[in-house]
C-alpha cells in the first residue's frame, strides 16, 4: 500500500507562486509515474502535470504549460509542483497520484486518472484576483 500526503496549498494573490509537495510512503517510489490533478467545485477532475519514474520526462496540461514545473526527488520519496504566475482559474483542490504504467506523448496515459493506483487527500489552492 502506498500513501500520499500533499502539502503547500494556501491562499495567494494572482501572479503569485506556491510550491506543492507530495510525500509518498514505501520503498518503491522511484518505480511510479507521479501526477498532479486538480478539481474545482462543480467541475471534473483535470490533469495538471506528470513526471516519469526517473524524472527524465515531464508532461503538462496546456493550461499550465510555461507556468508550472513538476519535479521529483526519489531519494526523499517526494514530488513537487512549482506553480508560478497563478491565476484565479487555478483555484482548486490539488491531488497527487501514483501509478505504474507506460506513458508517452503519443498515448498520453499520464492524463488519465484511471491509470493511477494511489491518490492523496488533496490540498486546497485559492488564487484571489
C-alpha positions as CSV (number, residue, x, y, z in Angstrom):
1,X,0.0,0.0,0.0
2,X,1.3,3.4,-0.9
3,X,0.2,6.5,1.0
4,X,0.5,10.0,-0.4
5,X,0.3,13.2,1.6
6,X,0.1,16.6,-0.1
7,X,1.1,19.9,1.4
8,X,1.8,23.5,0.4
9,X,-1.6,24.8,-0.6
10,X,-3.0,28.1,0.6
11,X,-4.3,31.5,-0.4
12,X,-2.3,33.6,-2.8
13,X,-2.9,36.6,-4.9
14,X,-3.0,36.4,-8.7
15,X,0.5,36.5,-10.1
16,X,2.0,34.8,-7.0
17,X,3.6,31.4,-6.6
18,X,3.1,28.3,-4.5
19,X,5.0,25.1,-4.2
20,X,3.1,21.9,-3.6
21,X,4.8,18.8,-2.1
22,X,3.6,15.2,-2.1
23,X,5.4,12.8,0.2
24,X,4.9,9.1,-0.6
25,X,5.4,6.1,1.8
26,X,7.1,2.9,0.8
27,X,10.3,2.0,-0.9
28,X,9.2,1.8,-4.5
29,X,8.6,5.5,-5.2
30,X,11.1,5.5,-8.0
31,X,9.1,3.0,-9.9
32,X,5.9,5.1,-10.1
33,X,4.8,7.7,-12.6
34,X,3.6,10.7,-10.5
35,X,0.9,13.0,-11.5
36,X,-0.9,16.1,-10.2
37,X,-4.6,16.7,-10.8
38,X,-7.0,19.4,-9.7
39,X,-10.7,19.7,-9.2
40,X,-12.6,22.9,-8.8
41,X,-16.1,22.9,-7.1
42,X,-18.7,21.6,-9.5
43,X,-16.2,20.6,-12.1
44,X,-14.5,17.4,-13.2
45,X,-11.0,16.5,-12.1
46,X,-8.4,17.7,-14.6
47,X,-4.9,16.6,-15.3
48,X,-2.2,19.2,-14.5
49,X,1.2,17.6,-14.8
50,X,3.0,14.3,-14.6
51,X,6.6,13.0,-14.4
52,X,8.2,9.7,-15.3
53,X,9.7,7.4,-12.7
54,X,13.2,8.6,-13.4
55,X,12.2,12.2,-13.7
56,X,13.5,12.3,-17.3
57,X,10.1,13.1,-18.8
58,X,7.6,15.7,-17.8
59,X,4.1,16.4,-19.2
60,X,1.8,19.4,-18.7
61,X,-1.7,20.4,-19.4
62,X,-1.8,23.3,-21.9
63,X,-3.4,25.5,-19.3
64,X,-0.4,25.4,-17.1
65,X,2.5,24.9,-19.6
66,X,5.1,27.6,-19.0
67,X,3.9,28.4,-15.5
68,X,4.0,25.2,-13.6
69,X,7.0,22.9,-13.1
70,X,6.8,19.3,-11.8
71,X,9.9,17.7,-10.3
72,X,10.7,14.8,-8.0
73,X,13.3,13.7,-5.5
74,X,13.4,9.9,-5.5
75,X,15.8,9.9,-2.5
76,X,13.1,11.7,-0.5
77,X,10.0,10.0,-2.0
78,X,8.7,13.4,-2.9
79,X,7.1,15.0,-5.9
80,X,6.8,18.8,-6.2
81,X,4.6,21.2,-8.2
82,X,6.0,24.7,-8.5
83,X,3.2,27.0,-9.5
84,X,4.1,30.4,-10.8
85,X,2.1,33.3,-12.3
86,X,-1.0,31.9,-10.6
87,X,-4.4,32.9,-12.0
88,X,-7.9,32.8,-10.3
89,X,-8.8,30.0,-12.6
90,X,-6.1,27.8,-11.0
91,X,-8.2,27.7,-7.8
92,X,-8.9,24.1,-7.0
93,X,-8.1,21.2,-4.8
94,X,-4.9,19.7,-6.0
95,X,-4.2,16.0,-5.7
96,X,-1.1,13.9,-6.3
97,X,-1.3,10.4,-7.7
98,X,1.0,7.5,-8.3
99,X,0.7,4.8,-10.9
100,X,2.7,2.2,-12.7
101,X,2.1,2.3,-16.5
102,X,3.8,3.0,-19.7
103,X,3.3,6.6,-20.8
104,X,4.4,8.8,-23.7
105,X,3.4,11.9,-25.5
106,X,1.7,9.5,-28.1
107,X,-0.6,7.5,-25.7
108,X,-0.9,10.2,-23.1
109,X,-1.8,7.7,-20.4
110,X,-0.4,10.2,-17.9
111,X,-3.6,12.3,-18.4
112,X,-5.9,9.6,-17.4
113,X,-6.8,9.5,-13.7
114,X,-7.9,5.8,-14.1
115,X,-4.3,4.9,-14.8
116,X,-3.2,5.9,-11.3
117,X,-3.4,3.5,-8.4
118,X,-3.0,5.7,-5.4
119,X,-4.2,9.2,-4.5
120,X,-3.5,11.7,-1.8
121,X,-6.2,13.6,0.1
122,X,-5.7,16.9,-1.7
123,X,-4.5,20.3,-0.8
124,X,-6.5,23.5,-1.5
125,X,-5.1,26.3,-3.6
126,X,-7.1,29.5,-3.8
127,X,-6.0,32.4,-6.0
128,X,-7.6,35.8,-5.4
129,X,-7.9,38.4,-8.1
